Amino acid sequence: MNEKSIEEGSSLNNQVFKDAENQIKEVCEVLQREATRLRQEQEAIDAMSKKIDHVHLSSTINLNVGGRRFTTSLQTLTKDPDSMLAAMFSGKFEVKPSEDGAFFIDRDGEHFRFILNYLRDGELIIPEDAKFLKELEAEAKFYQIQGLLEELKYKGLKCFEESVILTNVRHRSTLNGWLPQPGKWQLLFRGFRDGFTAQAFHSKCDNKGPTVTIVRSGNNIFGGFTENSWNSQNEYLHCSQSFLFSMVNPQGVDPIKMPLAKDHQYAIYCNSCHGPTFGRGHDLQNMSEKSIEKGSNPNNQVFKDAENQIKEVCEVLQREATRLRQEQEAIDAMSKKIDHVHLSSTINLNVGGRRFTTSLQTLTKDPDSMLAAMFSGKFEVRPSEDGAFFIDRDGKHFRFILNYLRDGELIVPEGAKFLKELEAEAKFYQIKGLLEDLKYKMLKYFKESAILMNVEQRSTLKGWLPPRDSEWHLLFRASRDGFTAQAFHSKCDNKGPTVTIVRSGNNIFGGFTENSWNSQGNYLHCSQSFLFSMVNPQGVAPSKMPLAKNQQNAIYCGSGNGPTFGGGHDLFVSDSANTSGSSYNNLGHTYQLPTGQQNSFFTGARNFNVTDYEVFGIYQ
């Protein structure tokens, strides 16, 4: 290297350092300005808080929660310093008791005792098989009691209850959240109960659809999920949703999900002599490739150091700005909430002999309702001698109506049998939003489906079907009954009209036929059959695809096929549909394609593997 080159290199290094130094100075100046602004805003908030007159609070507090009376202590109400109750009685907000000495809160008091008990003891204790967890969760959210919300989250969690390895409810919740379709999982196999041999594993787990494997080795807990069935064919299977996970490990790393990174065709390995086996085993090669980074230019290190410092400064700035913004939003939200529950006009109601206390703001929340009209001032309504407004209706379920007006959401106990009664009341009070929510709550169609979980999608599918009084019930589920054509025909032949629902990865589609399936190897003429898509790769809204032509080829009944629609075939579910890759969609032969879509509309590719499929029939 000659002398000129050395000088040029030195000059370049100096310029690099100057540029890096200038960038750091600029960012530091921005940070200093922002820090000053944040301090000023915080001081303004503190000053405003000091200006609010503190109220004198006795140690005993009487509460009127939606008409129910409670007596507790200031210590209990302020036990959770981040809760709305603690803020309400902190002295920072002006709250005054009513004439009867009780502080009014415009909420449902049905389950408020559990909230007080949690604040008293720091533990949620409720009756076994309690059906009101969703209602209690809504109240806990309103009062902003995070510890209670955490407890409720785990109380309501029913996944992996049978596991003797994954006993930590937080681990169960974490794993459930990682799964493509969280829900109820049943135990297929346990090593120390069924045997630790590969043969025992395959006898219990082959051809069962999606599975979760949980392994304990010493104190370590780990495992994997696959959307495809295990088999004993000595083959690799392609997966798109499979992952591994670690819950407890020697390094003390938090629970972690390890998704597929590459080589999806080797996601799982099915071998009659192996237990559950994931991946091809070449991770060490990847590590060695990553380690080959040596001899880089020193200038690169300068840039990297400068870049890292700038990133650190920006992260600090961003965190501080976010923190102050969240504090301000929390104060504003708390202030509005306390105004709503306490300072709004209090109204006492007598609904068919049951007493309720609420606010004018709640009763007028839905401007088109009868309650809003009643208290609008346009009509002369007077309270009775006891100060309550009388409504000549059944008050048994009126609290759910008030809760809907307060929160804009219908929450009822699990398995509630009174929805028809509640619907009658909602009609009387003319609350259209509540009637819409009830329509979905009362929807019984396809309740047994593990694929069509969305009630709006169920309602859409029901609306497409020919009107029938009968209820649809599950005839067949591949992950339960087997993915073979024989299993399908044994459960579904000669059963009358059916609805087929298919999942392939994240895509959901299927078809309806008014004729029975059979194993005769023949096409059948239909006039009402259709195909449908609920979820597709293109993001197109749920679509119904009616018969367009060749109605004599509406469905094909072959003993070696699963459900098959159209003469092309438009939709063909193959034998061993979860592993064969022979199922396909080739739309447009008999059924009408949505405008502008390709004949592989259902999955984005002609051939696909089936994650699961279900067939529903009607009660005869």
N, C-alpha and C positions, 0 to 999 in steps of 0.2 A: 504494500500500500504506500503511495507516495505522500509527500508532505501536504500537497493541496487537498488530497482526499481526506487526510486527517483533520485539516482545518474545517472543511465542509461538514464532516461528521460532528465535530465539536460544536460548530455553529447550529447544526440541526438539533443537537441535544439541548443546547441552551434555550432554543426557541420552544422546544417541547415543554421544558420546565416552566418557562414564562407563561405559556398558554394554559398549562394545568393550574399554575398559581393564580392566574387571573380568574379562571372559572371558579375556583374555590372561594376567592374573595367575593365574587358576585353572589354566589349562593349564600355565603355567610351574612352578607348585607341584607339579603332578602329574609333570611332567618331572623336577624336582629329586629327588622321592621315588624315581622309577623309576631315575634315574641312580645314586643312592646304593645302591639294592638290587642293581643290576647290578654295581656295583663290588665289593660285598660277596660276591656269588656268584663273581665272577672271582677274588677273593682266596682264597676257599675252595678253588676248583679248583686254583689255583697252589700253595697250601699242601699239598693232598693229593698233588699231583704230586711235591713235594719230599720227602714222607715215604716215597715208594717207593724201595727200595734200588736203586741203580744196579748193573748187572752189568758186569764187566770184559769187554770185547769185543776180541778180536784182530782184526787187519786182514783175515785170511783166514777165511772163513766156509764151513763145510760144511753143505749142506742135503739133507734127505731129503724130496722132494716126492712123496707117494703111492707111495714105493718106488723112485723114480728119484733118483740121486745127482748133486749139482751142487756145484762149488766156485767161489766168487766172493769179492768183497771187500766190506768194510763200506761203502766209498765207493760202490760200485754199488748196493747194497741201499738206501742212504739218498739216492740221487740225486734222487728225487721226494719232497720233504719232506711232501707231503700223502697219500702212499700208505700202505697198510697195512704194507708191508715196512719203510718208514722208521720207522713207529710201533713196529713189533715190535722193531726194533734201536735204538731211540732211548734206551733206558735208563729210560724211564718205566714200563715193564711188566716184570714178572719173567718172563724166558724163560731156560730152561736147556737145554743140549744133552742128547741121549740118551747112553746109556753108550758108544756108538760115536763120540761127539763131534760128531754131526750134529744140527742143529736140524730137528725134524720139522714138516712142514706137511701137513695132511690135504686135499690137492688132487690133481687129476690132473696128473702131471708130463710128459705126452706132448708138450705144446707150451711148457713152461716156458722152454726155451732162447730162444724168441723174446721172451719177457718180459725175460729177463736181457739179451739183445742190445739191446733197445730202451732199457733203462736205461743200458747202457754207451755207446751211440752216439747216442741221441736220435732214432733213425730206425727205422721198421719195414721190414725186408726179409724177404720171404717168397717161396717158389717161385711162379713164374707159374702161373695157374689153380689156386691153392690152394683146396681145398674145405673147409678147417677154420676159416674166419673166424669162424663163429658160436661154435665151441668156444673159440677164442682170445678172443673178445669176452667170453664168460662168465667166463674167468679174469681178464681185465683189469678187469672190473667188481668181481670179488671183491677183487682187490688194490688197487682204487681208483686206477688209474693213468689219469688223465683224458687226458693227451696221447696215450697209446696208444689209448684209446677213440675219440678224434677221428680218428686215423690209420685205424683200422679202419672207422670210419663211411664214410670216403671211399674206402677200398680196395674196400668191398663195393658201392659205388654204381655202377650200370650205366646209369642214365638219361642220355639226351642225349650218349652217348659219341661219336656221329657229328658233333656240333656243332663247327665250327671257330671259332664266335663265343663260345660259353659254355664256355670251356676251364677255368675255375676250378672245382674240384670242390666248393668251398663254395657257389658260386653255383648249381651244378647241384642240390646237395642242398636248398638253400633253395627253388628253384623246384619241385622234386619234392614238397616238403612242402606247398606252397600248392595243389597240384592236387587235385581232388576224389577222384581215384583214382590215387595214385602207381603207377608201373609202368614197363615198358619201352616207350619211344617210338621210332619209326623215322623216319628222314629221308624226307620226301616231296619237298622242294623246297629248292634252294639258289640264290640269285640269280645269283652269278657263274658257276655251273656250268650252270644251266638257262636263264638269260636274265632280264633285269630287266623284261621287259614284263608287263603285266597278263594278257595272253593266256597267257604261259608259266606264271604263277602259277595261273590257273584250270584250265589243262590238267592240272596235277599235283595240285591240292588240292581241286577241287570234289567234293562228295559223298563225302568221306572220313571223316565223323564228327568227333569232337572233335579239335582241333588246338591246338598251341602255336606261336606266331610269335615268333621271336627276331630283333631288328634291331640292327645296329651302324651308328652314324653317328659317324665320327671315333673317339674313345675311349669314347663313350657307348654303353651297352648297355641295351635296353629291349624291350618286346614285349607280348604279350597271349595269353590263353587263351579259347577258346569251346567249349562243349559241342555246338554245332550245326555242321552241315556248311556250308562255303562253297558258293555257287552263282553263276550269272551272270544272275540274274533281275531285277536292278536293284530290290532290295527290302531293307527293314530286316527283321531277324529278332529275335524275342523270346528272351531268354536269362535264366536265373536264376543261373548259376554263373560266367559270364564275368568276367574281370578283366584289368586292365593291370598291368604291373610295371616297375620300374626297378632294374637291377643296378648300373650305373655312370652317374653323372650329373655335370654340371659343378659342382654345389653340394657334392659329396662326401657326400651323404646316404646312409646305409646302404641296402642292398637293401630295397625297399618294395613291398608289394602294394596295388593300388588297386581295391577291389571295386566292383561296381555300386552306385550310390547312389540312382538314380531312373531313370525312363524306360526300364524294362527292355525295352520294345517296340522301342527303338532301339539295342539292345546292339551289334549288328554290322550293317554295310551291305554288301550283295553287289551288285557292279556289274561288268559285263564289262570296263569300261575302268579299273577300280581294282584295286590290290593289296589286301591285307588292311586293312579299315577298321573301326574300333571307335568306337561312340558317335555322338551327334548333333552335337556341337561347340558346346554352349551354356554351357561352364564359365565363360567370362568374365562372362556375365550373372549367374551365381550370385555371383561375386566382388563385383560392383558392388552387389548387394543387401546383401551382408554389410557393406559399408562405410558404409551409411547408419545410423550410430548417433552422433548428435550432440546437444548441448544437454541431457544428462541432469542430474538433480538432484545437487548436491554431496554431499548426504547419502548417496546411493548409493555414492559413491566411498569415504566413510568406512567404510561396511559392507564394501565390497570389500577395502579395505586390511586391516581387522581380520580378515576371513575368510581372506585370504591368509596373514597371519601365523600364525593358528591352525592352518591347514592345514600350513604349513611345520614348526611345532613338533610337530604330531602325526605327521608323516612321519618326523621325526628319531627320535621316541620309538619308533615302530613298527619302524624299521630297526634300532635298537639292541637292542630286545627280540628281534627275529627273529634277529639275529646271535648273541646270547648263547645263545638256545635251540638254534640250529643247532650251535654249538660244543659245547654240552653233549651233544646227541644224537650228534654225531660221536665224542666221547670215549667215550660209553657203548657205541656200536656197535662201535668199534674194540676196546675192551676185551673185549667178548663174542666178537668174531671171533678175536682172538688167543688167548683162552682155548680156543676151539673147535679151532683148528688146531694148537695146540702143547701145551696142558696136559691134554687128554683122553687116556685110556688108548690106547696104541698097540697095534695088532693087525697081525701079519704073516700074510698069506694065501698059500697055494700053490694056485692054481686051474688044474688040469690042466697043471702045470709052469710056469705064468707067475706071477711074484711081484708082490704088491701090499702096500703098507703103508697102513693107514687107521686110523680111531679107532673105539672102541666106540660112541661117540655116533652116528657115521654108520651103522654096521651095524645099530643098533637104531632108526634113524629111523622106519621103517615097522613099527609094532608087530605087524602081522598077517603080516609076511613070514617066510620060512623062516630068513633070516639073523638076524632079531631073536630068533626062537625059539632058534636055535643058540647065541647068546651071552647068553641071558636068565638063565643059571644054573640053569635047570630041568632041563637035560640035561647029562650028563657028556661034555664035549668037551675033548680034550687036544691040545696042539701036538705036532708031530713033534720029532725030536731036534734039528733045526735051528731050532726055536722058532716055526715057521710052522704054521698050521692048514691042513690039506689038504682041498680040496673037489674031488671027482672030476667036474669039469665042464670044458667048453671055456673057456679063459680069454681067447680072442682078443678078445672084445668086452666083457669084464667091466668094463673101465674106464668104459664108458657106464652100466653099472648103478650103479657107485659114484658117478659124477657126478650121476646122477638122485637118489640118496639124499642127496647133499650139498646140491644146489640145488633139488630139486623140479621140475626141468625137463629134458626130453630134448632134447639138442642133438647132432646127428650131421652128418657132412660132407654137402655138397650132392651129390645123386645117389647116395646110399648104396645099395648093392645087398644089404646084409646084414640088412635089417630082419626078415626071416623068422627068421633065426638068432637075432637079439636077442630076438624074441618068444618063441622056444622057451626061452631062458634066463630071461626075465622070468616065464614060466609056472612054470618049475621053482622059482625063488626066491619065487614067489607075491607079486609086487609089482603090485598091481592098478592103481595110478596110472600106472605105467610102461606097463602093457598098454593102458590107455585112450589114452595119448599115442601109442603105436605104432599103434593103430587109425586115428587121424587121419593119421599120417605115411604109412601104407601105402595111404591112400585114393587110388585112381587115377581115380575118376569125375570128369569135368568138369575135369580138370587144365588143359585148353586154354582154359577160360573166362576171359575178361578182365572179366566182369561178376560172376560168382559166385566171389569170391576167398576168402571165409571158409570154412575147412575144415569147421566145424560145420554151416554151411548146406549145403555139398555133401553131407555125411553125412546130414543131414535129408532132402534131396531124394532121395538114393539109397534111403533107407529107405522112402519113399513109393512108389517105382517097383515094378512087378511083378518078382519075382525073375528075374534073367537072368545067365548066366555070361559073356555077351559084354561087352566094354568099350565105353563111349560115346565117340564121336569127333566132332570139329567138322565139320559139313557146310557151315555158312554163318555169316558174320559181316557184318552190314550195313555197319559202318564200313570193312570190307575189300572186300566184294563189291558194295556198293551198296545203297541203301535202297529200290529199286524193287521192285514186286511181281514183275516179270519176273525180276530177279536171284534173288529168293527161290525162285520155282518152278523156275528152271533148275538150282538146286543141291539142292533138297529134294524135288521130286516123285518118287514111286515109290521111296522109300528105306526103307519100312517104319516101325516105331515111331520117334517123334521126341520130343525135349524142347525146347521153346522157352523161352528166358530173355530177358526184356526189362528194359532200364533206361530209366526216364524221370526225369531229375534224380537224386535220391537213392533213388528207389523202385525195387525189384526184384521182379518177378513173372513169371508165365508159365504154361505148361501142358504136359501130356503127352497124347499120343494113340497108341494101338496101331495105328492105320491109317495108310496112306501118304497124303500130300498129293497132289493132282492139280490140273489146270487145267480141269475139266469143268463148273464152275458148278453143283455139286450138294452137298447135305448128305450126311454119312456117319453111319451108326449105329455107336456105340462102347459098350462096357460097362466099360472100364477107364480111360477118359480122366478127367483132372481138371485143375483150375486150382490155382495156388498163389501165395502172397504170402510173400516173405522179408523185405522192408523196406517199410513203408508209413507214411503221414503220421500215422496214429493211434498208432504205436508198438506195435501188436499183435504178439505173437510169431509166428514162422513158422507159416503156416496152410495146410492142404490143403483144397481145396473140391471134393469129389467130385460126380459126376453126381447130380442130385436128381430130374429128370424129363425128358421129351422126349429120350430117348437117341438117337432117330433124327436129332436136330439137333445131335449132339455137336460136330462140326466142319463148317465150310463151306469148300469148295474152289472158289475163283473166280480166274480168271487175272488179274483186276485188283486182287486183294486179297493182302495178306500173310497170315500165319497168323491164322485166325479161328475162335473157339470159341463154340458155343452159338447158339440161335435168336433172340437179341435184338438184336444179338449181345452175349454176355456179355463177350467180349474181341475187339476188331477192330483189327488192325494194318494201316494203310492203305498205299497206294502213296505213295512219297516221304514215308515216315513221319517223317523227321527235320524236315521243314519244313512239311508240309501242315496240321498241326493237326487232321486228320480222324480220327486214331486215337482210339478211345474204349473205356471200360469201362462196362458197363451190366449189372452182375451180378444174378443171381437168376432168369434166364429158364430156364436149363438146369442151371446149377451152383449148389451150395448156398453161400449167403453165411454167413460167420461170424456168430454170434449178436450182435445189436445193431448191426451195421454197415450202412452205406448201399451202394447199388449202384455208387457211385464209389470203393469201398474201396481199390482199387489205388493211385490217385493223388490222391484227395481232390477231383477235379473230373472231369466226364464226359469231356471231350476232353483230349488230351495230345499233345505231341511226343515222339518216341522218341529218346533219346540214343544208344542202340545196342541191337541185339538179335542173339541167336545161336540156331542150331538145331543140335542134336546128334542123331546117329543111331547105330545099333549096327553093329559089324562083322558082315557077313553070312557 
